[in-house]
């Protein structure tokens, strides 16, 4: 997993290395420029480049880049939006080097200037920006965005807060962002994430420890395909259903039959060996559409009641993972939740189970490291008592703080999902707007339960489940491979095989 840092963490990281002599600002500016130049060589070959520079270190990266471009005989032009007389430090050094190499700078942007280039490099503001963009910088950003030219941002699109992802007045909309050493939080949190395009991390150091194992940095990481692949190794050929885990889903009601079916199907597709589904009696007939799941009718009605809870509790022994809440509606399932928590079986609490916990906050103190809560921001607000606005403004902090407080796994849903065990936070950025509809949360809960049943730790199961839900179908299929095969798929394959033989 790749680290994700705040702006102030990045500054501290740099300062520590400059102070002990392991690095220098001038050398790192050169490395940054090389990273952007490498992307331009790979994706914008033989295209003219306009580098728009500010007066700080981000501008210094831009000055160094212009020198590299000129050395490669690339058609390039510089625009300096700051007063050159006020440049200082290594930014000034790189400005003077660029002038010595023959780089020419204009002191303003115009539609005509932008029309002459093929690609724009944004080196106006870096990760240190902390106040709203104003004046000529606002005008420059508007001109660049309106030009229709592809934009490559240096470190972060100008105007994006590197820590929160907030737009500070206005911001560049980049096609690619070349960032340095680590991902920045603002590149992965909206609305800033929407301005970054593809984010490429370019190293500033050759030291592996510097890149991935820096003790001074907070434990926030981006969860990637490689991480999911590592946690989902190929299933051995002698595998059988007993080895692949027994899952129990306590889900569904007369109004929400679909939630029960979706969560159970996802659990099966995740590879659980045996999937039992405990549902109110009126829901059981719906499972004729999913014969691989073993559906148990808990009562004769359509809703959860004391009888349903008692009979669901009787199904808990010998289960490797439990899911409670998807589509259970208004029925009282607190007795069931209490027993599941006390049993300490790995468990997912979703949807209506979260609402019941919010109504009985004392039960939150009984949670443990095997429990996974999967709230969206409104559910998180009800559980925590925090305003939704605070949860949306700091989802990483909220997930981490309450996972620690409740001693469990918190998976805070969103366009960027934040998953924490109270020690580390993992970010999942897979997915698209198509998931913003009813049923996606049920599928997620089922995926996590299926992975838990197969022995993944709660943190790993939650991380993989979120990744798989958001990943495109072909990626998810490749990662799950034989795990997601259902008995009905075999029947269809038999038919195709026979046709091929006769």
C-alpha positions, 0 to 999 in steps of 0.5 A: 500500500502507498502512503497518503500524507497531509500537506504539513506531513510532507513539509515535515518530511522534507525539512527533516531530510534537508536538516540532516543532509539526506537531501536538498531542496535544489536536488528535489526540485530537479527530481520533481522536474524530471518526473514531469518531464518523463510524463511529457515525453511518454504522453505528449511527444513532439507537442509544444508546452506552456509552463505557467509558474508561480513564485514559490517552490512549485514555480521553481519546479516549473523553471527546472522543467523548462530548462529540461525541455529546452535541452531536449529541443522541445518547443516551450514557453514560460509564463511567470505570474509572480514578480521575478524580483521577489523570487528567493531561494532555490526557486530563484536559482532555478529561474536564473538557470532557466534564463541562462539556458535561453528560456523566455518568460511572459508575465501574463497569460492570454487566450492567444498564448494558450492557443499557441501551445499543445499542452499546459503545465500548471506550476503555479501553486503547490501543496503549501497553498492555504488561502483562497486563490485571488486576483490575477491567479483566479484569472489565469486558472479560468483561462487555462480551464477554458482553453480546452488544452490538456493540463499536467499539474505539478504536485497538485492542481493549483487551488486544491487544498492538499490536505482536505481536497477543498477548492480554495476559490478556484482550481485547475482541472488537470488531466494528469497530476505528477505528485512527489514521494507520496499521494496527498490526501487532497488528491484522493478526497473530493472535490479536489480529487475531481480536479487531479485526473490521473495521479502519478507518484514520482519518487524524490529519493532512491531510499526505500525507507524514505518512500514507504516506511517513514515513521514520522508519517501518519498511517494512511494508505491507498488500497490498490489492485496489488493489495487486493491481489495479495490478499486473495491468493489463488485457491488450492485445487483440493479446496472444498466447501468446508474449507472455504467458510460458513457464513450466516446473513441475518437480512431482509424483510417483506419490504426489502427482499432485494437486500437479502438476495443481493447480500447473499449473492455477493457473499456467494460470489466472494467465495464463501463455502456455505452461505446460510440466510436467516430471513422472515418467513415471507421472504424465504420463497424469494430464495428460489431464485438463489438456490445456492444459498440455504435460506431459513424461515425464522417466523411466519411473518414478513418482519423481524420479531423476537421469534425471528431473533431467537431462531437466528441466534440458534443458527450462529454456532459454527459460523465463521462470519455473520452479517446483520442488517441489510434490509431488516427494516423496522423490526427489533433486532437488538437482541440478535445484535447483542448476541452476535457482538458477545459471540465475537464472531467476525461480523458485519453490521450494516444498514438497519443494524447501524440504526439500531446501534445508534438508538442504543449507544451503550452497545457501541462500547461492547464492540470489538476488533472482529466487528465491522460497521459500514455506515454512509455519512448520514448513518455515521452521523447518527452513530457518532453524534457528529454533524454530517458536515464534519464527517464529509469534511474529514472522513479520514479523521472521522473513520480513524477516531471512531474506529479507535473509540469503538474498538472495531473496524469502521468502513465509512462509505463515500466516493472515497471510502475510508476504512480504519481499525483505529490504528491505520486508515486505508482509502479505496478510490475504485467505483463510479457514479453508477454505484450511487443507487439502492443495493450497492451497500447490500452487495458490499456487506455480502462481499465482506462477509464472504471474505471474512468467512474465508479467513481474511482479517476484518480490516483486510476483508473490509478493504478488499470488499470495498475495492471489489465493489468499486472495481470494474467487472473485469478486474473484480472477475480476474481477482476473484477467479474461481471463488465466484463460481456458482453451481448454476454456472457449472450447469451452463458450462456443462451445456457448452462443453457438451455442445463442443463435444458432439 
